[in-house]
Amino acid sequence: MAHPEAGLVSGKDSSGAPASTRGLLPLLFTGNAAMYAVYVGVPMVLLPLQIERIDRRRF
C-alpha cells in the first residue's frame, strides 16, 4: 500500500533546501551587495571632496 503523501510536493528541491529559501537568498544577496557598495563607495567619493574643500579654505 502506497503512502498517502507520496504524491504530494514537499516544497523542497533536489538539494533539500526549502523552495522559499531558494527564492529569498538571491534577493538577500543582491540587497546586501548593494548596501555594501554604498557603504564602501560613498566615503571613497566624499572623503576626497571634503579634503579638497578643506585645502581650498586654508590657502
C-alpha positions in Angstrom: 0.0 0.0 0.0 1.4 3.4 -1.0 2.0 6.2 1.5 -0.9 8.7 1.2 1.5 11.7 1.0 3.8 10.1 -1.6 2.5 12.1 -4.5 2.5 15.5 -2.7 5.1 18.1 -3.5 7.2 18.6 -0.4 8.3 22.2 -1.2 12.0 21.2 -1.4 14.3 21.0 -4.3 16.8 18.2 -5.0 19.4 19.8 -2.7 17.0 19.6 0.2 16.6 23.4 0.6 13.1 24.7 1.0 11.7 26.4 -2.1 11.1 29.7 -0.3 14.8 29.9 0.7 15.9 29.3 -2.8 14.0 32.4 -4.0 14.9 34.5 -1.0 18.7 34.0 -1.0 19.4 35.8 -4.3 17.2 38.7 -3.2 19.0 39.0 0.1 22.4 38.7 -1.6 21.5 41.4 -4.1 20.4 43.8 -1.3 23.4 43.0 0.8 25.8 43.6 -2.1 24.1 47.0 -2.9 24.3 48.2 0.7 27.9 47.2 0.8 28.7 49.1 -2.4 27.0 52.2 -0.9 28.9 51.7 2.4 32.2 51.5 0.6 31.6 53.9 -2.3 30.2 56.9 -0.5 33.3 57.5 1.7 35.5 56.8 -1.3 33.9 59.7 -3.1 33.0 62.1 -0.3 36.2 61.9 1.7 38.5 63.3 -1.1 35.9 66.0 -1.9 35.9 67.1 1.8 39.7 67.1 2.0 39.8 69.2 -1.2 37.4 71.7 0.3 39.4 71.9 3.5 42.6 72.5 1.5 41.0 75.3 -0.5 39.9 77.2 2.6 43.4 77.0 4.2 45.3 78.7 1.3 
